Amino acid sequence: MDQPIILDRLLKHGKKDMVSFHVPGHKNGKIYERYNYKNFTGQWLSLDVTEIPGMDNLHAPEDMIKEAQERAAKFYRADHTFFLVDGTSCGIIAMLMAVANPGDKIIVPRDCHKSVLHGLILGNLIPAYIQPEVCSDTGIPMGILPETVERAFKEHPEAKALVITYPNYYGICSDVQEIAKIVHKYDKILLVDEAHGAHLNLSEALPVPAIEAGADIAVQSTHKTLPAFTQASMLHVKSRKVNVDRLKMMLAMHQSTSPSYLLMASLDMARTIVEGEGKFLMDQLLGHVEHFKKQIAAIGKIKILDQGLVGKLGVKAVDATKLVIDMTELGISGTLLEELLRTKYHIQVEMANMSAIVAVSTIGNDRRDFERFIHALMGIKDGKGIAHRHIEVPLYSYRIPPMRLTPRQSIYMEKVAVDFTNSSGKISGEYLIPYPPGIPLLCPGEEITEEVIQYVQLLKRNGVQIIGIEDKELQKIKIIEF
């Protein structure tokens, strides 16, 4: 009999003693060892049940799930909280379709998560794009300026809502309080993708949570920064503008009809832990982070994204638990740094681009994790034979190309491949996204301009990764003909 491939690989990985500076927030289950409630981690199979009598129903809760959601709502200062078992993505899609009808317009930052684009397609909604600011030194997307939001609503008064990401992948936070005032001044709805912010209410030293800042709906990946299982998220509502019954319907449409009780239990477990000791655990974590940053500063020539950005480029705050580390001054790219940490030091970070890595620290990390991280970075700095050419990302205006077809129209239309260099004036059937910064140059349905072609060729010569396109060599691009 063959061995189970996935389980076997997972068990082998669990024996590697890898330090996790990536999601999920429970850090390989380390935090559960401290809060081993009735041997929670030793009874997996017996907890995997379905909607039998006494177990309640996620889509029509009347008992334990209802009470657990109400406790979470109270903790997060929301009017309503809904448990999500299909990740934050399903919550983002549901909230978009709950506040807008087919054909309605939504103001959307260009660097949004792809689930926002999926929500536009499924809801047949029309995006009015706005641009985040971009740091010229790092290529990293920064904040959305309040005046950018105000201008967007003046240009698109028919728009029903604004959706923003807060914090972004790098821990950068826009001025969501000021943005909320502008959105509500125009009698619109503020939707927040707060996937990386489930922990923000654990310390006043962290950015203000979106719901407390004035968001009407915020969706959080509880599994990313708190000790819930992967795919377990929460959606919070604090608004009279939101039709909660319609939101419930949309959540039922976009979530499994067989929700995992393990995921729901982990959400309630995460809330129990952080409501009881979350502030204490976060104080510990922020102390570890401060120690880490001091030690790295003493090493020299290693940059960490920090609070010095506040007040610039639309940045209102920076989440200190996100460690964005740049060693390009030493000739080490972000992608090489990630590889060295993983293969030589058994430290896995969340993400790497050409210039930096992103390490996600949570209350599941302890001082030993940070000491191993410091030791590894010191070793890499002093290592020999690891020099790597730093890839420069040429600056670009990120002008948004004309939209010829809506996202929904473009996804269903036939596409043909043509030479990229001769595609000016055609309608793109694919995304063109340089990484960094992860902001699309082109989205499906938009016109390919000569400016985009020339800039992409420049990026290719500089070795910058382009994602979202089938032909990785970018000789061809799929276009829409009609």
Buried (B, 14 or more C-beta within 10 A) or exposed (E): EEEEEEEEEEEEEEEEEBBBBBBBBBBBBBBBEEBEEEEBEEEEEEEEEEBEEEBBBBBEBEEBBBEBBEBBBEBBEBBBBBBBBBBBBBBBBBBBBBBBEEEBBBBBBBBBBEBBBBBBBBBBBBBBBBBBBBBEEBBBBBBBBBEBBBEBBEEBEEBBBBBBBBBBBBBBBBBBBBBBBBBBEBEBBBBBBBBBBBBBBBBEEBBBBBBBBBBBBBBBBBBBBBBBBBBBBBBBBBBEBBEBEEBBBBBBEBBEEEBBBBBBBBBBBBBBBBBEBBBEBBBBBBEBBEBBBEBBEEEEEBBBBBEEBBEEBBBBBBBBBBBBBBBBEBEBBBBBBBBBBBEEBEBBBBBBBBBBBBBBBBBBBBEEBBBBBBEBBBEBBEEEEBEBEBBBBEEBEBEBBEBBBBBBBBBEBEBEBBEBBEBBEBBBBBBBBBBBBBBBBBBBBBBBBEBBBEBBEEBBEEEBBBEBBEEEEBEBBBBBEE
